[in-house]
Amino acid sequence: MTEEKVDIAIIGAGVIGLAVAAEISAQQPGLSIIILERNEKFGQETSSRNSEVIHAGIYYPTGSLKARLCVEGKELLYRFCEKWDVPHKRCGKLIVANTPEEEKSLAGLMEQAAANGVEDLELLEADQVKRLEPNIRANKAIFSPSTGIINSHHLMARFEKLALESGVMPAYCHLVKAVEPLSANGSGYRVHFNNPDGTADTIDCCHLINCAGLQSDQVASLAGVDPGKAGYKLHYCKGEYFSLPPSKANLVSRLIYPPPLQSLTGLGIHATITLDGRLRLGPNTVYVDREEYSVDPGHGKEFYRSAKTYLPFIAEDDLEPEMAGIRPKLSGPGEPFRDFIISEETDRGLPGLINLIGMESPGLTSALSIARMVESLIS
Ligand SMILES: Cc1cc2nc3c(=O)[nH]c(=O)nc-3n(C[C@H](O)[C@H](O)[C@H](O)COP(=O)(O)OP(=O)(O)OC[C@H]3O[C@@H](n4cnc5c(N)ncnc54)[C@H](O)[C@@H]3O)c2cc1C
C-alpha cells in the first residue's frame, strides 16, 4: 500500500460497497477513495449467494428504507442495466395462493404494494394464471410485471470498472483489523489492516464507510460503536437452495412465489429462474451462528412439500442441494421486522463514519438507491 491518506475508505467490495464507490466517484470526482476488501476478488460473499431477483418493492412496510430504496432502486437498476449491458430480464413474477388464508394474504399484499408506490400489480383468477403459466397450480395469483432477474456478477464487475475508471483504488486481500479515531473530536480515522502478505499497515481517511455485510456490526464495533446498545447486532440467517433438473426448467417462465412469511424473515420457498435457463427452489430460513455455507440434503423434504403445492410437476428426487447464502439480519428468530440501517454517526461522536448494517434483501435491488443515499451523506 503506497497511499497513507485518502478522503474516503470503504470497507467491503460486495454489490453495495462497489455501488457506493462508483456513485461517489462519479458525483464527487475530486475525492480519493479506496476500497478495502478481505477476499481476493469482489463479491465473494452475500452478493454472489442470493436469488438475483430485482424485487418490485411489494412487501416491506410503507415508508421503510427497504420499501423506498427498493422501489427507487429497481427503476435505477433497470436503467443502469440497459445503459451498461448488464444481463437481466424483466421476466415478471406470480405470488400464488392455493388456500383461503393465502388468498386473504394476497389482498393484503395488493394494498401494501399500492401504499409503497408499486402500481403495476394485477390480481389474477385461476384461468388467467393458467394462460400465463400452464404448468403451475394457483387458485389466484398476484402478477408483478416489473419483477426481474439479473446477473449480479456482471453488475458488480460494471460497478468496479466504473469506479476504477474514476480513480477508485481497490485493495483486495486487505483485512481490516482495527479502526482508530484520529482526534478526540473525531475528524477522521486511522484504519489498520493486513496487507496481502500478512504484514500490518494503516491508512488515514476523513470518511469511513462500513459496507462489510456479515461483518458490519463487528466493523462498527471496531470504530467505537457498541452493537448491542446501538441495536446493530446481526443474526445470521442461512438460506439454502435446491436445483431442479434441466428437463423441468422450461416448465415455468416467471418467478413463482408463495405468500411471504409473517415476519418477513424470508419470502417463502420460491421457484427462481436464472438467466442461463436453470430452475431452482429456495431460499429457506435457518438461523446459524457462523459463516458456513453447507446445504443440508435433509431439508429437501421441506422444500419439496412447500413447492409441490404450486409446482405439481416436481418429484421429490428431482431436488439437488445447490448452494446457500447468509442474510445479515437485525431481527433474531421470532423478532419483528427490522429496517436497513444507513447511519452517519455524528450523533455518536463519530463524524464521517457511515454504517450500513442489516443489508439483507432487497439490498441487491436497492444497491444504486443505497449508493445515492450514502453519497448524499458525504459533504
Ligand atoms: C439467500 C439470500 C437471497 C437474497 N436474494 C436477494 C434477491 O433476490 N434480491 C435482492 O435484492 N437481494 C437479495 N439478497 C440480499 C443481497 O444479496 C444483499 O443485500 C447484498 O448482496 C448485500 O451486499 P453487501 O455489499 O452489503 O454485502 P457482501 O456481499 O457480503 O459484501 C461485504 C464485503 O465486506 C467484506 N468484509 C467484511 N469484513 C471485512 C473486513 N474486516 N475487512 C475487509 N473486508 C471485509 C466481505 O469480504 C464482503 O466481500 C439475498 C440475500 C441472501 C442471503
Ligand as a Chemical Component Dictionary entry (heavy atoms), coordinates in Angstrom:
data_LIG
# 
_chem_comp.id                   LIG 
_chem_comp.type                 NON-POLYMER 
_chem_comp.pdbx_formal_charge   0 
_chem_comp.three_letter_code    LIG 
# 
loop_
_chem_comp_atom.comp_id 
_chem_comp_atom.atom_id 
_chem_comp_atom.alt_atom_id 
_chem_comp_atom.type_symbol 
_chem_comp_atom.charge 
_chem_comp_atom.model_Cartn_x 
_chem_comp_atom.model_Cartn_y 
_chem_comp_atom.model_Cartn_z 
_chem_comp_atom.pdbx_ordinal 
LIG C1  C1  C 0 -30.255 -16.146 0.483  1  
LIG C2  C2  C 0 -30.298 -14.714 0.036  2  
LIG C3  C3  C 0 -31.109 -14.334 -1.032 3  
LIG C4  C4  C 0 -31.167 -12.992 -1.428 4  
LIG N1  N1  N 0 -31.890 -12.668 -2.533 5  
LIG C5  C5  C 0 -31.926 -11.372 -2.950 6  
LIG C6  C6  C 0 -32.647 -11.005 -4.110 7  
LIG O1  O1  O 0 -33.162 -11.860 -4.833 8  
LIG N2  N2  N 0 -32.741 -9.691  -4.422 9  
LIG C7  C7  C 0 -32.164 -8.717  -3.662 10 
LIG O2  O2  O 0 -32.341 -7.540  -3.958 11 
LIG N3  N3  N 0 -31.411 -9.038  -2.586 12 
LIG C8  C8  C 0 -31.263 -10.337 -2.228 13 
LIG N4  N4  N 0 -30.497 -10.683 -1.151 14 
LIG C9  C9  C 0 -29.765 -9.627  -0.446 15 
LIG C10 C10 C 0 -28.479 -9.223  -1.160 16 
LIG O3  O3  O 0 -27.749 -10.356 -1.571 17 
LIG C11 C11 C 0 -27.632 -8.371  -0.185 18 
LIG O4  O4  O 0 -28.417 -7.290  0.279  19 
LIG C12 C12 C 0 -26.374 -7.798  -0.819 20 
LIG O5  O5  O 0 -25.653 -8.773  -1.517 21 
LIG C13 C13 C 0 -25.508 -7.195  0.277  22 
LIG O6  O6  O 0 -24.345 -6.677  -0.304 23 
LIG P1  P1  P 0 -23.177 -6.143  0.603  24 
LIG O7  O7  O 0 -22.218 -5.489  -0.321 25 
LIG O8  O8  O 0 -23.739 -5.343  1.734  26 
LIG O9  O9  O 0 -22.569 -7.447  1.326  27 
LIG P2  P2  P 0 -21.482 -8.526  0.872  28 
LIG O10 O10 O 0 -21.688 -9.002  -0.495 29 
LIG O11 O11 O 0 -21.485 -9.556  1.966  30 
LIG O12 O12 O 0 -20.112 -7.746  0.922  31 
LIG C14 C14 C 0 -19.485 -7.376  2.117  32 
LIG C15 C15 C 0 -17.991 -7.448  1.886  33 
LIG O13 O13 O 0 -17.304 -6.957  3.044  34 
LIG C16 C16 C 0 -16.106 -7.678  3.164  35 
LIG N5  N5  N 0 -15.592 -7.558  4.540  36 
LIG C17 C17 C 0 -16.218 -7.915  5.678  37 
LIG N6  N6  N 0 -15.445 -7.657  6.739  38 
LIG C18 C18 C 0 -14.289 -7.126  6.257  39 
LIG C19 C19 C 0 -13.088 -6.670  6.862  40 
LIG N7  N7  N 0 -12.929 -6.693  8.184  41 
LIG N8  N8  N 0 -12.099 -6.200  6.061  42 
LIG C20 C20 C 0 -12.247 -6.156  4.715  43 
LIG N9  N9  N 0 -13.362 -6.587  4.089  44 
LIG C21 C21 C 0 -14.376 -7.058  4.847  45 
LIG C22 C22 C 0 -16.523 -9.106  2.829  46 
LIG O14 O14 O 0 -15.419 -9.898  2.466  47 
LIG C23 C23 C 0 -17.510 -8.890  1.689  48 
LIG O15 O15 O 0 -16.902 -9.010  0.423  49 
LIG C24 C24 C 0 -30.408 -12.005 -0.740 50 
LIG C25 C25 C 0 -29.562 -12.399 0.325  51 
LIG C26 C26 C 0 -29.499 -13.739 0.696  52 
LIG C27 C27 C 0 -28.564 -14.158 1.791  53 
# 
loop_
_chem_comp_bond.comp_id 
_chem_comp_bond.atom_id_1 
_chem_comp_bond.atom_id_2 
_chem_comp_bond.value_order 
_chem_comp_bond.pdbx_ordinal 
LIG C1  C2  SING 1  
LIG C2  C3  SING 2  
LIG C2  C26 DOUB 3  
LIG C3  C4  DOUB 4  
LIG C4  N1  SING 5  
LIG C4  C24 SING 6  
LIG N1  C5  DOUB 7  
LIG C5  C6  SING 8  
LIG C5  C8  SING 9  
LIG C6  O1  DOUB 10 
LIG C6  N2  SING 11 
LIG N2  C7  SING 12 
LIG C7  O2  DOUB 13 
LIG C7  N3  SING 14 
LIG N3  C8  DOUB 15 
LIG C8  N4  SING 16 
LIG N4  C9  SING 17 
LIG N4  C24 SING 18 
LIG C9  C10 SING 19 
LIG C10 O3  SING 20 
LIG C10 C11 SING 21 
LIG C11 O4  SING 22 
LIG C11 C12 SING 23 
LIG C12 O5  SING 24 
LIG C12 C13 SING 25 
LIG C13 O6  SING 26 
LIG O6  P1  SING 27 
LIG P1  O7  DOUB 28 
LIG P1  O8  SING 29 
LIG P1  O9  SING 30 
LIG O9  P2  SING 31 
LIG P2  O10 DOUB 32 
LIG P2  O11 SING 33 
LIG P2  O12 SING 34 
LIG O12 C14 SING 35 
LIG C14 C15 SING 36 
LIG C15 O13 SING 37 
LIG C15 C23 SING 38 
LIG O13 C16 SING 39 
LIG C16 N5  SING 40 
LIG C16 C22 SING 41 
LIG N5  C17 SING 42 
LIG N5  C21 SING 43 
LIG C17 N6  DOUB 44 
LIG N6  C18 SING 45 
LIG C18 C19 SING 46 
LIG C18 C21 DOUB 47 
LIG C19 N7  SING 48 
LIG C19 N8  DOUB 49 
LIG N8  C20 SING 50 
LIG C20 N9  DOUB 51 
LIG N9  C21 SING 52 
LIG C22 O14 SING 53 
LIG C22 C23 SING 54 
LIG C23 O15 SING 55 
LIG C24 C25 DOUB 56 
LIG C25 C26 SING 57 
LIG C26 C27 SING 58 
# 
